[in-house]
Amino acid sequence: MATTYFSKRNLQFLLHEVFKAEELTNYEYFSAHDRETFNLVLDSATYIADTLMHPYLKEVDKNQPELKNGHVSVHPRIKDYLKAMGDAGLIGAGFSFEHGGQQLPEMISSCVGFILMAANNGMMYTGLTSGAAHLITSFGSAQLSEFYVPNMLAGTWQGTMALTEPQAGSSLSDVTTSATLQPDGTYKIKGQKVFISAGDHDAAENIIHLMLARIDGAPKGTKGISLFVVPKYRVDSKGVFDDNDVVSTGVYHKMGQKGVPAMHLTMGSNDNTTGYLVGEPHQGLRYMFQMMNEARIGVGMTAVGIATAAFYAALQYAKERPQSRRLNEKNHLDAPQTPIINHPDVRRMLLFQKAITEGSLALLIEAARLYDISEVAEGDEKENAFLLLDLLMPVAKSYPSEMGVQSVSQSVQTFGGYGFTEDFPVEQLYRDIRITPIYEGTTGIQAQDLLGRKMTMKGGKAPQLLFTEMTKTINKASTFDDLKSYGDRLTAELKRTQDVMSSLMPHAQKGDVERYLSDATLFLEMFGIVVVAWQWLKQAVVAQQTLLTQNPQGDDLIFYEGKIHTMKFFFHYEVPKTLGLAQRLQDTEVLTIVSEKELAL
């Protein structure tokens, strides 16, 4: 199995040379940190990944969670992992000092997640706990925070997001789980939840569900949804555990990520499930959406982590696997076979993987940086960062997920027949990554959010801000002879995007929302290519500047030249795809909207 699953060199390049993470410490909130503390945290995560995660990648996959007699057992290494993460303070690394955290930027915390998920995404437990605990500290009472969060951040209590119901997947307005107010101010919860990741297991002493439910008499739709803490066990002031009537009625057998149990839960079978209201009644969905940007960055990081691990496995194999001779030397049968990395088509597949994974990682670090600024800055800087983040979020979640699936597919292809076997990790990684386009809002939902809301909010201010940022990068590229033509190409792509919007807007202005959004997913795909092209040009500018001013040698020279070469690959192989997408988006023929006259399906 490949020993390398991510590039520390690339991560350092992005954090410190491209995005200058230490500049965040100029804000008071992050002032306790510096580059050294950032790197110490990443080193700690890498140590856990190297020793407790990556060696058990296949073992965790093969030994799936089991539900027996109402209890779920998971691989024993998961408990070791949770303890190590808690002891290292990494579950709550991004939490404030007040709440027991390290007050680290999301820029660093999300990179911790990237390292861990590249090592073994079958141990996707701590990100769920962190997200649930963050909801409690953000919107819950002091009593809820003081009681639940310390054990969650210590890794002894698991956190979950319990949203989905059998009849209500993405349509949360159809949630029917009920909450009945009790004289003591608590609520009796009754209903079912499905696909609850880490919803029950024996590696934690308690499971703390952040659950959406509808208080009796609440308004219909999303305006009537509230958020509750619903623990598996109630715990009294003396530390005595009491069953809370949260029953594990099923564990789903999944295509991938088999180390994480996806549970079917039933609450209130014995009318004895207690829930504790988080914040105000009927504000549950608003609370969830306020936390969604962080969660979607996490999904993107999971996807790019998996795809990165697959890329390095394919790269190692291509360097070691001899097959045939160079195309111009096919007749030299007495010559030794050449490693397959020397074949143009294999190099194309590897460059595709490198372009997708490193471009996606840059986009996600960009999003995390904007998240941090939107949280700690003030005035126009804060608002502009939030608008940019809001616009980029559908891309940051969906591009690494959708293109990550394609990237891992090319990893399998690089191995040939061996890639389809369990002898190498890529068949598992191909199964694992497929869920990421579904997590936290499917690609179709992200597309409708981008085109239906983000591109037009505040009179189109967000895309104007983004185009301004892209133009800054284009202007920097224009100062280098080798990069100027790529800046010109990106300028043309911005014009193409504006032309597509101009052709679509009349449908929205007429109120024909279905027509306006009918190909929103294609718009998201096109927009994603343009945004990642910007990220690659940004990396190339830094690499070119370093080559000219610092005269790097050896591995550093190869690294920076490789950045420019991969940028060129993205512009020559991926960017041209926008031509076909733009043509379809501007096409007047409608083929997917239901018509009484057309019943092809």
C-alpha positions in Angstrom: 0.0 0.0 0.0 1.2 3.5 -0.8 3.0 5.2 2.2 2.3 8.7 1.1 -1.3 9.9 1.2 -0.9 13.7 1.1 1.9 16.2 0.4 3.1 18.2 3.4 5.1 20.3 1.0 2.0 21.3 -1.0 0.0 22.1 2.1 2.8 24.4 3.4 3.0 26.1 0.0 -0.7 26.8 0.0 -1.0 27.9 3.6 2.1 30.0 3.9 3.2 31.1 0.4 -0.1 31.5 -1.5 -2.6 32.4 1.3 -0.2 33.6 4.0 -2.0 32.0 6.9 0.0 33.9 9.5 -1.6 37.2 8.4 -4.7 36.0 10.3 -2.8 36.5 13.5 -3.0 40.2 13.0 -6.6 39.9 14.1 -7.0 40.0 17.9 -9.0 36.8 18.0 -6.1 34.8 16.5 -3.2 36.8 18.0 -2.1 34.0 20.3 -0.8 32.0 17.3 1.9 32.2 14.8 3.3 30.1 12.0 5.0 27.8 14.5 1.8 27.0 16.4 0.0 26.4 13.1 2.6 23.9 12.0 2.6 22.2 15.4 -1.1 21.5 15.2 -0.7 20.1 11.6 2.2 17.9 12.8 0.1 16.6 15.7 -2.7 15.7 13.2 -0.1 14.0 10.9 1.2 11.9 13.8 -2.3 10.7 14.7 -3.0 10.0 11.0 0.3 8.1 10.5 0.0 6.0 13.6 -3.7 5.4 14.4 -5.5 5.9 11.1 -3.7 5.1 7.8 -2.3 1.7 8.9 -5.9 0.6 9.5 -7.5 1.9 6.3 -8.4 -1.5 5.0 -9.0 -3.1 8.4 -11.7 -0.5 9.3 -13.3 -1.0 5.9 -13.5 -4.7 6.2 -14.8 -4.8 9.8 -18.0 -2.9 9.5 -20.1 -1.7 12.4 -22.5 -4.3 13.7 -25.9 -3.8 15.4 -26.6 -6.6 17.9 -29.2 -6.5 20.6 -29.7 -2.7 20.2 -26.0 -1.9 20.5 -23.5 -0.9 17.8 -19.9 -2.1 17.9 -17.2 -0.5 15.8 -13.5 -1.2 15.1 -11.6 -0.9 18.4 -9.0 1.5 16.9 -11.7 4.1 16.6 -11.8 4.5 20.4 -8.0 5.0 20.4 -8.4 7.6 17.7 -11.1 9.5 19.5 -9.0 9.5 22.7 -5.9 10.7 20.9 -7.8 13.5 19.1 -9.3 14.6 22.4 -6.0 14.5 24.3 -4.4 16.5 21.5 -7.1 19.1 21.7 -7.8 18.7 18.0 -11.6 18.1 18.2 -12.1 21.6 19.6 -9.1 23.2 17.9 -11.2 25.9 16.3 -13.3 26.6 19.5 -12.7 29.7 21.6 -10.5 29.6 24.7 -13.7 30.2 26.6 -15.2 26.9 25.4 -12.0 24.9 25.9 -10.6 25.2 22.4 -7.3 26.5 20.9 -9.0 29.4 19.0 -7.4 28.4 15.8 -8.5 29.7 12.4 -10.8 27.5 10.3 -8.0 27.7 7.7 -5.9 25.5 10.0 -8.7 23.4 11.5 -10.0 22.5 8.0 -6.5 21.4 7.0 -6.3 19.1 10.0 -9.5 17.5 8.6 -7.9 17.2 5.2 -4.9 15.3 6.7 -7.1 13.0 8.7 -9.5 12.2 5.9 -6.7 11.5 3.5 -5.3 9.0 6.0 -8.6 7.2 6.7 -12.0 8.6 6.1 -13.5 5.5 7.6 -12.8 7.3 10.9 -15.0 10.3 10.1 -16.2 10.8 13.7 -14.6 13.9 15.2 -15.7 16.3 12.6 -19.3 15.3 13.4 -18.7 15.9 17.1 -17.1 19.3 16.5 -20.0 20.4 14.3 -22.6 19.4 16.9 -20.6 20.9 19.8 -20.2 24.2 17.8 -24.0 24.4 17.4 -24.4 24.1 21.2 -21.8 26.8 22.0 -23.2 29.1 19.3 -26.9 28.9 20.1 -27.4 26.9 23.2 -27.6 28.0 26.8 -24.6 28.2 29.1 -25.9 25.2 31.0 -26.0 23.1 27.8 -22.5 24.2 26.8 -21.1 23.5 30.2 -22.7 20.1 30.5 -22.2 18.6 27.1 -19.3 20.3 25.2 -16.3 19.4 27.5 -17.0 15.7 27.1 -17.6 16.1 23.4 -14.3 17.9 22.8 -12.5 15.3 25.0 -13.6 12.6 22.6 -15.6 10.6 25.2 -19.0 11.7 23.9 -19.9 11.6 20.2 -21.9 14.3 18.5 -24.2 13.9 15.5 -26.4 15.9 13.2 -29.9 14.2 13.2 -31.8 15.9 10.4 -32.9 13.4 7.8 -36.2 11.4 8.1 -37.6 8.6 6.0 -40.1 10.9 4.2 -37.9 14.0 4.4 -34.5 13.9 2.8 -33.4 17.3 1.4 -36.9 18.6 2.0 -36.6 19.6 5.6 -39.9 21.4 5.6 -41.5 17.9 5.7 -39.8 17.0 9.0 -42.4 15.4 11.3 -40.4 14.4 14.4 -42.4 16.0 17.3 -41.4 17.8 20.5 -43.9 18.2 23.3 -43.2 20.7 26.0 -43.0 19.3 29.6 -43.7 21.2 32.9 -39.9 21.2 33.7 -39.1 23.0 30.4 -37.8 19.9 28.6 -39.5 18.3 25.6 -40.6 14.8 24.8 -39.3 13.8 21.4 -41.0 11.3 19.1 -40.1 10.3 15.6 -37.5 8.7 13.4 -34.2 9.8 11.8 -32.3 8.0 9.1 -28.7 8.0 7.7 -27.3 9.4 11.0 -23.6 9.1 10.7 -22.0 7.8 13.9 -25.5 7.7 15.4 -24.6 5.0 17.8 -21.4 3.1 18.7 -19.4 1.7 21.5 -16.3 3.8 21.1 -18.0 6.7 23.0 -19.7 6.7 26.4 -22.7 8.8 25.1 -24.1 10.0 21.8 -25.3 13.6 21.7 -27.7 14.2 18.8 -28.4 17.7 17.5 -31.9 16.9 16.3 -34.5 18.8 14.3 -38.1 18.4 15.5 -41.3 20.3 15.4 -42.9 21.6 18.6 -46.5 20.8 19.0 -48.6 23.6 17.3 -45.6 25.0 15.4 -46.1 26.6 11.9 -45.9 24.4 8.9 -42.8 24.2 6.8 -39.3 25.3 7.7 -40.5 28.1 9.9 -41.8 25.6 12.4 -38.6 23.6 13.0 -36.7 23.7 16.2 -33.3 22.3 17.3 -32.8 20.0 20.3 -30.0 18.3 22.1 -31.2 14.6 22.4 -28.6 12.4 24.2 -28.6 8.6 24.0 -28.3 8.6 27.8 -29.5 11.2 30.2 -26.9 11.9 32.8 -27.7 13.3 36.3 -25.6 15.6 38.4 -24.0 12.6 40.0 -22.9 11.2 36.7 -25.4 8.4 36.7 -26.5 7.3 33.1 -30.2 6.7 32.3 -31.5 5.3 29.0 -33.2 8.1 27.0 -35.3 5.9 24.7 -33.3 6.6 21.6 -33.4 3.2 19.9 -31.0 2.0 17.2 -33.5 0.2 14.9 -31.1 -0.3 12.0 -27.6 0.2 10.6 -27.3 0.9 6.8 -24.9 -1.2 4.8 -23.2 1.3 2.7 -21.2 1.4 -0.6 -18.3 3.1 1.2 -17.1 4.8 4.4 -18.0 1.5 6.1 -16.2 2.3 9.3 -18.8 4.9 10.2 -22.2 3.5 11.2 -25.1 5.2 9.4 -28.0 4.7 11.8 -31.8 4.5 11.7 -33.0 5.9 15.0 -36.4 5.8 16.7 -37.2 8.2 19.5 -40.1 7.9 21.9 -41.1 4.3 21.4 -41.7 4.2 25.2 -42.7 7.9 25.3 -39.5 8.5 27.3 -37.1 10.5 25.0 -36.1 13.8 26.5 -34.9 16.7 24.4 -33.4 20.0 25.4 -34.2 23.1 23.3 -31.3 24.8 21.7 -31.9 28.6 21.4 -35.3 29.9 20.5 -38.3 27.8 19.3 -38.8 27.6 15.5 -35.2 28.8 14.7 -33.7 25.3 14.2 -33.2 25.5 10.5 -31.7 29.0 10.7 -29.2 27.8 13.3 -28.3 24.8 11.1 -27.8 27.0 8.0 -25.6 29.4 10.0 -23.3 26.4 10.6 -23.6 25.0 7.1 -20.6 26.8 5.6 -18.2 25.2 8.0 -19.8 21.8 7.4 -19.6 22.2 3.7 -15.9 23.1 3.8 -15.6 19.9 5.8 -17.3 17.8 3.2 -15.1 19.4 0.5 -12.0 18.6 2.6 -13.1 15.0 3.0 -13.5 14.6 -0.8 -10.2 16.2 -1.6 -8.5 14.2 1.1 -9.8 10.9 -0.3 -8.9 12.0 -3.9 -5.4 13.0 -2.8 -4.8 9.7 -1.1 -5.9 7.9 -4.3 -3.6 10.2 -6.4 -0.5 9.4 -4.4 -1.3 5.7 -4.6 -1.6 5.9 -8.4 1.5 8.0 -8.6 3.6 5.5 -6.7 2.2 2.6 -8.7 2.9 4.4 -12.0 6.5 5.0 -11.0 7.0 1.3 -10.0 5.0 -0.6 -12.6 6.9 -1.5 -15.8 4.8 -2.0 -18.9 5.8 -2.0 -22.6 8.2 0.6 -24.2 7.9 4.2 -25.1 5.7 4.7 -28.1 8.6 5.7 -30.3 10.5 2.6 -29.2 7.8 -0.1 -29.5 9.9 -2.2 -31.8 12.9 -2.4 -29.4 11.7 -5.7 -28.0 15.1 -6.4 -26.4 15.0 -3.2 -24.4 13.6 -3.3 -20.8 10.0 -2.3 -20.2 9.5 1.3 -19.1 7.6 2.4 -16.0 4.1 3.4 -17.1 4.5 6.9 -15.8 6.5 7.5 -19.1 3.4 6.8 -21.2 1.6 10.0 -22.3 -1.9 8.8 -21.5 -0.8 7.7 -18.0 0.8 11.1 -17.5 -2.5 12.7 -18.6 -4.4 10.8 -16.0 -1.9 11.7 -13.3 -1.9 15.3 -14.2 -5.7 15.3 -14.2 -5.6 14.0 -10.6 -3.0 16.5 -9.5 -4.8 19.4 -11.2 -8.1 18.4 -9.5 -6.8 17.7 -6.0 -4.4 20.6 -5.7 -6.8 23.0 -7.3 -9.6 21.9 -5.0 -7.5 22.1 -1.9 -6.5 25.7 -2.8 -10.2 26.6 -3.3 -11.1 25.1 0.1 -8.3 27.0 1.9 -9.5 30.1 0.2 -13.0 29.5 1.5 -11.7 28.8 5.0 -9.7 32.0 4.9 -12.8 34.0 4.0 -14.8 32.2 6.7 -12.2 33.3 9.3 -12.2 36.9 8.1 -16.0 37.0 8.0 -16.0 35.9 11.7 -13.4 38.3 13.1 -13.2 41.3 10.8 -15.4 44.4 11.0 -17.3 46.7 8.6 -16.9 46.3 4.9 -14.1 43.8 5.2 -16.4 41.5 7.2 -19.4 41.9 4.8 -17.3 41.4 1.7 -15.6 38.3 3.0 -19.0 36.8 3.9 -20.5 37.6 0.5 -17.5 36.0 -1.2 -17.7 33.0 1.0 -21.4 32.6 0.4 -20.9 32.8 -3.3 -18.0 30.3 -3.4 -19.6 27.8 -0.9 -21.6 25.8 -3.5 -18.4 25.4 -5.6 -16.2 24.6 -2.6 -18.6 21.8 -1.6 -19.5 20.4 -5.0 -16.4 20.8 -7.2 -14.0 18.7 -4.9 -16.8 16.2 -4.5 -17.9 15.7 -8.1 -14.5 16.1 -9.6 -13.0 14.1 -6.8 -15.1 11.2 -7.9 -13.7 11.6 -11.4 -10.2 11.9 -10.1 -10.4 8.7 -8.0 -11.8 7.0 -11.1 -8.7 8.0 -13.0 -6.6 6.6 -10.1 -8.3 3.2 -10.6 -7.7 3.5 -14.3 -4.0 4.2 -13.7 -3.7 0.8 -11.9 -5.5 -1.0 -14.8 -7.0 -4.3 -13.7 -5.2 -4.2 -10.3 -7.2 -1.0 -9.5 -10.4 -3.0 -9.5 -9.1 -5.4 -6.9 -8.7 -5.2 -3.1 -4.9 -5.5 -3.4 -4.6 -1.7 -3.7 -6.5 1.0 -1.8 -8.1 2.8 -4.7 -11.1 0.5 -5.1 -12.0 1.4 -1.5 -11.4 5.1 -2.0 -13.6 5.0 -5.1 -16.4 3.6 -3.0 -15.7 6.0 -0.1 -15.7 9.3 -2.1 -19.1 8.7 -3.8 -21.1 9.9 -0.9 -19.5 13.3 -0.8 -21.6 14.8 -3.6 -24.6 13.9 -1.5 -23.5 15.1 1.9 -24.7 18.5 3.2 -26.9 19.2 0.2 -26.6 17.4 -3.1 -24.9 18.9 -6.1 -28.3 19.8 -7.6 -29.2 21.7 -4.5 -25.9 23.5 -4.5 -26.4 24.4 -8.1 -29.9 25.9 -7.4 -28.4 27.8 -4.5 -25.6 29.3 -6.6 -27.7 30.3 -9.6 -31.0 30.9 -7.9 -29.7 33.0 -5.0 -25.9 33.6 -4.7 -25.3 35.1 -8.2 -28.1 37.6 -7.8 -28.1 38.5 -4.1 -27.6 42.2 -3.3 -27.8 43.1 -7.0 -25.0 40.7 -8.0 -22.5 42.2 -5.5 -20.9 38.9 -4.7 -19.9 37.9 -8.3 -18.7 41.5 -8.8 -16.4 41.1 -5.7 -15.2 37.7 -7.0 -14.4 39.1 -10.5 -12.5 41.9 -8.9 -10.4 39.4 -6.9 -9.8 37.3 -10.0 -8.8 40.5 -11.9 -6.1 41.2 -9.3 -4.6 37.7 -10.0 -4.9 38.3 -13.7 -3.0 41.6 -13.4 -0.2 39.9 -11.4 0.0 37.1 -14.1 0.3 39.7 -16.8 3.6 40.9 -15.4 5.2 37.5 -16.3 5.7 36.7 -20.0 5.1 33.0 -19.4 1.7 33.6 -17.6 0.2 36.5 -19.4 -1.7 34.4 -22.0 -3.3 32.4 -19.1 -4.4 35.6 -17.5 -6.0 36.5 -20.9 -7.7 33.1 -21.0 -9.2 33.7 -17.5 -10.4 37.1 -18.6 -12.2 35.5 -21.5 -13.8 33.0 -19.1 -15.1 35.8 -17.0 -16.7 37.3 -20.1 -18.2 34.0 -21.0 -19.7 33.6 -17.5 -21.3 37.1 -17.8 -22.7 36.3 -21.2 -24.3 33.1 -19.9 -25.9 35.0 -17.0 -27.2 37.6 -19.4 -28.9 34.9 -21.5 -30.5 33.3 -18.4 -31.6 36.3 -16.5 -34.7 37.1 -18.7 -36.2 33.8 -17.5 -35.8 34.8 -13.9 -37.1 38.3 -14.5 -40.3 36.8 -16.1 -40.8 34.6 -13.1 -40.1 31.4 -15.0 -37.9 30.0 -12.2 -38.1 26.4 -13.5 -36.6 27.4 -16.8 -34.0 29.7 -15.2 -32.8 26.8 -13.0 -33.4 23.9 -15.3 -29.6 23.5 -16.1 -28.3 25.1 -12.9 -26.0 22.1 -12.3 -24.3 22.8 -15.6 -23.8 26.4 -14.6 -22.3 25.2 -11.3 -19.9 23.0 -13.3 -18.9 25.8 -15.6 -18.5 28.3 -12.8 -16.5 25.7 -10.8 -14.0 25.3 -13.6 -13.5 29.1 -13.9 -13.0 29.5 -10.1 -10.5 26.6 -9.9 -8.7 28.1 -12.9 -8.3 31.2 -10.9 -6.8 29.2 -8.0 -4.3 27.6 -10.3 -3.3 30.9 -11.8 -2.9 32.2 -8.3 -0.5 29.3 -7.5 1.4 29.8 -10.7 2.0 33.5 -10.0 3.6 32.6 -6.6 5.6 29.8 -8.2 6.9 32.0 -11.1 7.8 34.7 -8.7 9.8 32.3 -6.5 11.6 30.8 -9.5 12.7 34.3 -10.6 13.7 35.7 -7.3 14.9 32.8 -5.2 16.5 30.5 -7.8 15.4 27.3 -6.0 17.3 24.0 -6.7 16.7 20.3 -6.5 13.3 19.2 -5.2 12.2 22.8 -4.7 12.9 23.6 -8.3 10.9 20.5 -9.4 8.0 21.5 -7.1 7.6 25.1 -8.4 8.1 24.1 -12.1 5.5 21.3 -11.4 3.0 23.9 -10.2 3.3 25.9 -13.4 3.1 22.8 -15.6 0.0 21.6 -13.8 -1.6 25.1 -14.1 -1.0 24.8 -17.9 -2.6 21.4 -17.9 -5.7 22.7 -16.2 -6.1 25.6 -18.6 -5.5 23.4 -21.7 -7.5 20.3 -20.7 -10.2 21.5 -18.2 -11.0 25.1 -19.1 -12.0 24.3 -22.7 -14.9 22.3 -21.2 -16.7 25.6 -20.5 -17.3 26.1 -24.2 -19.7 23.2 -24.4 -21.3 24.0 -21.1 -21.9 27.6 -22.1 -23.4 26.5 -25.4 -25.9 24.3 -23.7 -26.8 26.9 -21.1 -27.5 29.4 -23.9 -29.4 26.9 -26.0 -33.1 27.7 -26.4 -34.1 24.1 -26.7 -35.6 22.8 -23.4 -35.5 19.1 -22.8 -35.8 18.4 -19.1 -38.9 20.3 -18.0 -42.0 18.2 -17.6 -44.5 18.7 -20.4 -48.0 17.3 -20.9 -47.2 16.7 -24.6 -43.8 15.1 -24.1 -43.7 11.8 -22.1 -40.3 10.4 -23.2 -39.6 9.1 -19.7 
